[in-house]
Amino acid sequence: MDFHTVLYNIAEEIDSQDLAGLKFLCLDHIPLKKQEFIKDAVGLFKVLEEKGLLEENDLSFLKELLYHVNRIDLLQHALDTSKLEVKCQIQTKAQISSYRVLLFNLSEDVAKFELKSIKFMLSHKIPKCKLEDNMTLIDIFIEMEKRGILGEGNLDDLKKVCDVIDKNLLKKIEDYESSRDLVERSTERVPVMEIQNVEEMMSDLQATSGDFPGEKDQDKVYKMTSKPRGYCLIINNFDFQRARKEKPEHQNIRDRKGTDIDAEALKNTFKELHFETIHLQDRTAKQIREDLQNFRDKTHKGQDCFVCCLLSHGDRGTIYGIDGEEVAIRDLTSYFFSSNCPSLAGKPKVFFIQACQGKTIQSGITVDTDSQQQGASLEIDTFLQSECIADEADFLIGMATVENYISYRHPKEGTWYIQSLCKNLKEKCPRGVPILDILTEVNSEVSQKMDQNNKGKQMPQPKYTLRKKLVFPIN
């Protein structure tokens, strides 16, 4: 189909709300004054062509725009491109600033009643005549930028507003600032390692051989010959009395009976795999951060790997300290980015997270979970995850359950996930089975379990940016 016909067909599907979002995302490339004359998507595409951002043989900028405004239908049907392909393209070379994307995403997350509150909170910064009733949050962001109270390095006023209106919005801003600081530090220290393309990652996932690799395959397998292989840090939270005492919202949070069985199983398993195990019991959120920072600062030279096992209550994207405070999983993994921990650059960093990722029960069974809810004879480990996998290569994160759902723990037998993980590591590592194959077997085992009421099930989820096969030999 003719290039301009394709653009015209896409433009026909863009409504006024999508157009406002597209224009906002283009602000770093098309000045606001010039945008005033853009009344429809055709006009926007014309300006993008003039700027050299839209060409017949290069539609990457348009694809990135459609991805961010979540018009995946147009990517697939008009441009024959998948969401995953564009995501990989953005990871390699983003053309729209993360700052601009942050603001757009915030505008998508704000409800109408919250928008009124935001306008009220900003009334001392922006004249009321400029805060009209029909203004969107995007309009407000533009007005704030005009007045110099909002910018890529100037988010304080916006953070103060979000801190009052919705702390989830504040968390997104803080996550953005953390990732921006990481990028700035990485350019000053160690070059960031590139993640392999999707095809290579998928080929790694489909590990086929159960035998140890031959010499010609050594470059496709992580080195795992040092003794000890590395540190295995186990953080085990059982006693949540402090959370019940200090946090009214956590009055019903339970102590995690059975977690000591998991901790002991992990300790024995990784000792057999030649790791130096360190077991830390009942840690607050602050202590968990400090623990990970301490291990980040250790020298890992002469070691081949780092393993961290986190056993606690949780919610989407976070785990709880015993004081009821949350710690973002992404913050903990980021300590071990190549730029932050150069002695682990190019080496596998493995995290096993036993905690829920929400409070929803999957169809199948009811057991003790690690959440503030109580099952019949099992308990739940509520956990929230927001993109736990690190942006850099060589990470493997084994989650006890998929996003939004609870995970189960038996007070006398431990958790389904950790017990299955340890059993399969002990059985299959001596045979040279790659870790991704082992986690697939764990998925299979755990997914078949059900509680006594036949109401709740559990589906673990590994996430990874491994570039090679990861095998734990016992010799």
C-alpha positions in Angstrom: 0.0 0.0 0.0 1.2 3.6 -0.8 3.1 5.2 2.1 0.7 8.2 2.4 -2.3 6.0 2.1 -1.1 4.1 5.2 -0.6 7.3 7.1 -4.1 8.5 6.0 -5.7 5.3 7.2 -3.9 5.6 10.6 -5.0 9.2 10.9 -8.6 8.3 10.3 -8.4 6.1 13.4 -6.9 8.8 15.7 -9.5 10.6 17.8 -9.0 13.9 19.6 -7.8 12.4 22.8 -5.2 10.3 21.1 -4.1 13.3 19.1 -3.6 15.3 22.2 -1.4 12.6 23.6 0.6 12.2 20.4 1.2 16.0 20.3 2.4 16.0 23.9 4.8 13.2 23.3 6.2 15.2 20.3 6.8 18.4 22.3 10.6 17.8 22.5 10.6 17.7 18.7 7.8 20.0 17.7 7.6 23.3 19.6 4.3 24.2 21.2 3.8 27.3 19.0 4.0 25.2 15.9 1.6 22.6 17.4 -1.1 25.2 17.7 -1.7 24.8 14.0 -2.0 21.0 14.1 -5.7 20.2 14.2 -5.7 16.5 13.2 -3.4 13.5 12.8 -2.8 14.3 9.1 -1.4 17.6 10.1 0.8 16.0 12.7 2.2 13.5 10.3 2.9 16.2 7.8 5.0 18.1 10.4 6.8 14.9 11.4 7.7 14.4 7.7 9.1 17.9 7.5 11.2 17.3 10.6 12.6 14.0 9.1 11.0 12.0 11.8 8.6 10.1 9.5 9.9 8.5 6.3 8.7 5.8 4.1 11.7 3.6 5.0 11.7 4.6 8.6 8.5 4.4 10.7 10.2 3.9 14.0 9.2 7.2 15.5 5.5 6.7 14.5 5.6 3.2 16.0 7.0 4.5 19.2 4.3 7.1 19.4 1.5 4.6 18.8 3.0 2.3 21.4 3.0 4.9 24.1 -0.6 6.0 23.4 -1.5 2.3 23.5 -2.8 2.0 20.0 -1.5 -1.5 19.6 -4.3 -2.2 17.1 -2.8 0.3 14.6 0.7 -1.1 15.2 -0.5 -4.6 14.3 -3.1 -4.0 11.5 -1.7 -0.8 9.8 2.1 -1.3 10.3 2.3 -5.1 10.8 4.4 -4.7 13.9 4.0 -6.3 17.3 4.0 -4.6 20.7 7.1 -6.6 21.7 9.0 -5.5 18.6 8.4 -1.9 19.4 9.3 -2.4 23.1 12.6 -3.9 22.0 13.2 -1.0 19.6 12.6 1.5 22.4 15.0 -0.4 24.7 17.7 -0.1 22.0 17.1 3.5 21.0 14.2 5.6 22.4 13.4 8.7 20.4 10.8 10.1 22.9 12.3 11.1 26.3 11.5 9.1 29.4 10.5 12.3 31.0 7.8 13.0 28.4 6.6 9.4 28.6 6.4 9.7 32.4 4.1 12.8 32.2 1.9 11.2 29.6 1.5 8.0 31.7 0.6 10.1 34.8 -2.1 11.9 32.8 -3.5 8.5 31.8 -3.7 7.4 35.5 -5.5 10.4 37.0 -9.2 10.1 37.6 -11.6 13.1 37.1 -12.0 13.8 40.8 -8.3 13.7 41.2 -7.8 16.2 38.4 -10.0 18.7 40.3 -7.9 18.2 43.4 -4.7 18.7 41.4 -6.1 22.0 40.0 -6.9 23.2 43.5 -3.4 22.2 44.8 -1.8 24.2 42.0 -4.0 27.3 42.2 -1.3 29.2 44.2 1.2 28.5 41.4 -1.0 29.0 38.4 -3.7 31.7 38.1 -7.2 30.3 38.3 -8.0 31.8 34.9 -5.5 29.4 33.4 -7.0 26.4 35.2 -10.2 26.1 33.2 -12.7 23.4 34.0 -12.1 21.6 30.7 -8.3 21.5 31.1 -6.8 18.0 31.0 -3.8 17.0 33.0 -1.7 17.3 29.8 -2.8 20.9 29.5 -1.8 21.5 33.1 1.6 20.0 32.5 2.1 22.3 29.5 1.1 25.3 31.6 3.5 24.2 34.4 6.4 23.9 31.9 5.6 27.3 30.5 5.9 28.8 34.0 9.1 26.9 34.8 7.7 24.9 37.6 8.0 21.6 35.8 10.9 20.1 33.8 13.0 17.1 33.3 15.1 17.9 36.3 12.4 20.0 38.1 9.8 17.6 39.5 9.5 18.9 43.1 6.2 20.8 42.7 4.6 17.9 40.9 5.9 15.5 43.5 4.4 17.6 46.3 1.0 17.5 44.6 1.1 13.8 43.9 2.2 13.1 47.5 -1.1 14.5 48.7 -3.4 13.3 45.8 -2.1 9.8 45.1 1.1 8.2 46.4 1.1 5.8 43.5 1.7 8.7 41.2 4.5 9.9 43.5 6.0 6.4 43.3 6.1 6.5 39.5 8.0 9.8 39.6 10.5 8.6 42.1 11.0 5.4 40.0 11.7 7.7 37.0 14.2 9.8 39.0 16.0 6.6 40.2 16.3 5.2 36.7 17.5 8.6 35.4 20.2 8.8 38.1 21.3 5.2 37.3 21.7 6.1 33.6 23.7 9.2 34.5 26.0 7.2 36.8 26.4 4.4 34.2 27.8 6.8 31.7 30.4 7.9 34.2 31.4 4.4 35.2 30.9 1.0 33.4 29.2 0.9 30.0 25.7 -0.5 30.2 25.6 -4.1 28.8 23.1 -4.5 25.9 20.3 -7.0 26.2 20.2 -9.5 23.4 17.5 -9.3 20.9 14.2 -11.2 21.2 15.3 -14.1 19.0 18.4 -14.7 21.0 16.5 -14.5 24.3 13.9 -16.9 23.1 16.6 -19.4 21.9 18.1 -19.2 25.4 14.7 -20.0 26.9 14.4 -23.2 24.9 17.3 -25.0 26.5 17.3 -28.5 25.0 20.2 -30.5 26.4 20.2 -32.1 29.8 24.0 -32.8 29.6 26.8 -30.5 30.6 28.1 -28.4 27.7 31.0 -29.5 25.6 34.0 -27.2 25.0 32.6 -25.7 21.8 29.5 -24.7 23.7 31.3 -23.0 26.6 30.8 -19.5 25.1 27.0 -20.2 25.2 27.0 -21.1 28.9 27.8 -18.9 32.0 31.0 -19.9 33.7 30.2 -21.7 36.9 33.5 -23.2 38.2 34.5 -21.0 41.2 34.2 -22.3 44.7 32.3 -20.9 46.3 30.2 -20.0 43.2 29.2 -16.8 45.0 27.0 -15.5 47.8 23.5 -16.8 48.3 21.7 -14.2 50.5 18.4 -15.4 52.2 16.2 -12.8 53.8 13.5 -14.5 55.8 10.7 -12.5 57.4 8.5 -14.3 59.9 7.6 -12.0 62.8 5.3 -9.1 61.7 4.3 -8.1 65.3 5.9 -4.7 64.7 3.9 -4.1 61.6 0.7 -4.9 63.5 1.7 -2.5 66.3 2.9 0.4 64.2 0.6 0.2 61.1 -3.2 0.4 61.7 -3.7 -0.9 58.1 -1.7 -4.1 58.9 -3.7 -5.2 62.0 -4.6 -8.4 60.3 -1.2 -9.2 58.9 -0.1 -12.7 60.0 3.3 -14.1 61.1 4.6 -16.3 58.2 4.4 -19.7 59.7 6.3 -22.3 57.6 8.8 -19.7 56.2 11.7 -21.2 58.3 11.2 -24.5 56.5 11.7 -22.7 53.2 14.7 -20.8 54.5 16.3 -24.1 55.7 15.6 -25.8 52.3 17.2 -22.9 50.4 20.2 -22.9 52.7 20.8 -26.6 52.3 20.2 -26.6 48.5 22.5 -23.7 47.7 25.2 -25.1 50.0 25.1 -28.3 47.9 25.5 -26.1 44.8 28.7 -24.6 46.4 27.3 -21.2 47.3 28.3 -19.3 50.5 24.9 -18.9 52.2 24.0 -16.0 54.5 20.7 -16.2 56.3 19.2 -12.9 57.7 16.1 -13.1 59.8 13.2 -10.6 60.3 14.4 -7.5 58.5 12.7 -4.1 58.3 12.3 -2.4 54.9 15.3 -0.1 55.7 17.4 -3.1 56.7 16.5 -5.0 53.5 17.8 -2.1 51.5 20.9 -1.9 53.5 21.5 -5.6 53.3 21.3 -5.5 49.5 23.5 -2.4 49.4 26.1 -4.2 51.5 26.2 -7.1 49.1 26.4 -4.7 46.2 29.5 -3.2 47.7 31.2 -6.5 48.3 33.8 -7.6 45.8 32.5 -10.5 43.7 35.8 -11.0 41.8 36.7 -14.6 41.6 33.0 -15.6 42.0 30.7 -16.6 39.1 27.2 -15.7 40.4 25.0 -14.0 43.0 21.8 -15.4 44.4 19.2 -13.6 46.6 16.1 -15.2 48.1 13.5 -12.9 49.5 10.8 -14.5 51.7 8.1 -12.1 53.0 4.7 -10.7 52.7 4.2 -8.4 49.7 2.0 -6.7 47.1 2.4 -5.7 43.5 6.0 -4.7 42.9 7.0 -4.7 46.5 7.8 -6.8 49.5 7.2 -5.8 53.1 9.7 -5.4 55.8 8.6 -6.7 59.2 7.7 -3.1 60.1 5.0 -3.1 57.3 7.0 -0.7 55.1 7.3 -1.6 51.4 10.5 -2.1 49.4 10.3 -2.0 45.6 11.7 -5.2 44.0 13.1 -3.1 41.1 15.1 -1.0 43.6 16.7 -4.1 45.1 17.6 -5.6 41.7 19.0 -2.2 40.5 21.8 -2.3 43.1 23.3 -5.1 41.0 23.2 -3.4 37.6 26.6 -3.6 35.9 27.1 0.2 36.5 26.4 -0.2 40.2 28.2 -3.5 40.8 31.0 -3.8 38.2 32.4 -7.0 39.8 29.2 -8.8 38.8 29.1 -7.4 35.3 28.5 -10.2 32.8 27.7 -12.7 35.6 24.2 -14.0 36.4 22.3 -12.3 39.1 19.5 -14.6 40.4 16.5 -13.5 42.6 13.9 -15.8 44.0 10.9 -14.0 45.4 8.4 -15.8 47.6 5.7 -13.2 48.1 2.3 -12.4 46.5 1.9 -10.0 43.7 -1.5 -8.9 44.6 -4.6 -10.1 46.5 -6.6 -11.9 43.8 -7.1 -15.6 44.2 -6.5 -17.7 41.0 -9.2 -20.2 40.3 -8.4 -23.5 41.9 -7.5 -23.5 45.6 -7.3 -21.8 49.0 -4.2 -22.2 51.2 -2.2 -20.1 53.6 -0.8 -17.1 51.7 1.7 -14.4 52.5 -0.8 -11.6 52.5 -3.1 -10.0 55.1 -5.8 -12.4 54.1 -6.2 -15.8 55.7 -7.0 -19.0 53.9 -8.4 -22.2 55.3 -5.1 -24.0 56.2 -2.7 -22.2 53.9 -1.4 -18.6 54.0 -0.6 -16.1 51.4 2.4 -13.9 50.7 0.9 -10.8 49.1 3.3 -9.1 46.8 3.1 -6.2 44.2 5.3 -6.2 41.2 5.9 -3.3 38.8 8.4 -4.5 36.4 10.8 -6.4 38.5 13.1 -7.4 35.8 16.1 -5.1 35.6 16.9 -3.2 32.4 20.3 -4.8 32.1 21.4 -8.2 31.0 22.2 -11.3 33.0 19.3 -11.2 35.5 16.9 -14.0 36.4 14.0 -13.3 38.7 11.9 -16.2 39.8 8.5 -15.0 41.0 6.3 -17.3 43.2 3.2 -16.1 41.3 2.1 -14.0 38.3 1.2 -10.3 38.7 -1.9 -9.4 40.8 -2.3 -12.9 42.4 -1.5 -14.4 45.8 0.9 -17.3 46.5 0.4 -20.0 49.0 2.4 -21.2 52.1 1.6 -24.1 54.4 2.4 -23.5 58.0 4.1 -26.9 58.5 5.4 -27.7 55.0 6.5 -24.3 53.6 5.5 -22.7 50.3 4.5 -24.5 47.2 7.0 -22.5 45.1 10.2 -22.7 47.3 9.7 -26.4 48.1 9.2 -27.3 44.5 12.2 -25.1 43.5 14.6 -26.7 46.0 13.4 -30.3 45.1 13.9 -29.7 41.4 17.3 -28.0 41.9 18.5 -31.0 43.9 17.2 -33.5 41.4 18.2 -31.8 38.1 21.3 -29.8 38.8 23.4 -33.0 39.1 22.2 -33.9 35.6 23.3 -30.5 34.1 19.7 -29.3 33.4 19.7 -25.5 32.7 17.9 -23.4 35.3 15.2 -22.2 32.8 14.2 -25.8 32.2 14.1 -26.4 36.0 11.8 -23.4 36.5 9.5 -24.7 33.7 9.2 -27.9 35.7 8.5 -25.8 38.9 5.8 -24.0 37.0 4.2 -27.3 36.0 4.3 -28.7 39.5 2.9 -25.7 41.3 0.2 -24.9 38.7 -1.3 -28.4 39.3 -1.7 -27.9 43.1 -5.1 -26.9 44.6 -6.2 -26.1 48.1 -8.7 -28.2 50.1 -11.6 -26.0 49.0 -10.7 -26.2 45.3 -10.9 -22.4 44.9 -7.3 -21.3 44.6 -4.4 -22.1 42.3 -0.9 -20.6 41.8 1.2 -20.0 38.7 4.9 -19.0 39.2 6.6 -16.8 36.7 10.3 -16.5 35.8 11.5 -13.3 34.2 15.0 -13.0 32.7 17.5 -11.2 30.5 20.0 -14.1 30.6 22.3 -14.1 27.5 23.5 -17.7 28.0 22.4 -20.9 29.5 22.7 -21.0 33.3 23.7 -24.3 34.8 24.6 -25.1 38.4 27.0 -28.1 38.4 27.6 -29.9 41.7 31.2 -30.8 41.0 
